[in-house]
Amino acid sequence: MRKEIGVARWLEDRHVSAVRIVRDIDQPVIVGGRPVSFWHELPEHRHGATTDVAIAIRELHTLLPPDFALPDLAPFVRLRERIDASTTVAEEDRAWMRQKVTELETAYAELPPGLPRSVVHGDAWSGNVIRTVNGDVVLLDFERCSIGRIHPLDGGRTACLPAASTAAS
């Protein structure tokens, strides 16, 4: 939880539109042996659209990494376990998914070195980005924030690549 609090403070200090931690409380607070954090209430909103996710993530990718440590992005964490634990997916489909994970891991290991490293969200989807009724796009959920590589695509767009493939960079 300390990472999420640190990321929230770091984003606020850089004027990034993200959920805000309450700063005048030393956090996290331990209650009943469990960490608790306090955040500012979000205004009325809806889940973000795909373009809202792109707007929020593009802004995140332009930032220099913070002065505190973030882990390297682990894109395949718990994937096989989740596939194996599925009770509603046919075994034939799970076998296909396992094969796809293997193919993606292989492609990941063969990514070119030397791409710039940046902070990546790690769980960017429309449920972790909101659009307020005032039209503001707000980034949420920093649990998987990490360091990954930003890959330039045609037209100046960027895509995130996991940092573990940067051993040579």
Secondary structure, 3 states (H helix, E strand, C coil): CHHHHHHHHHHHHCCCCECCECCCCCCCEEECCEEECCECCCCCEEECCHHHHHHHHHHHHCCCCCCCCCCECCCCCCHHHHHHHCCCCCHHHHHHHHHHHHHHHHHHHCCCCCCCEEEECCCCCHHHEEEECCCCEEECCCCCCEEEEEEECHHHCEEEEEHHHHCCC
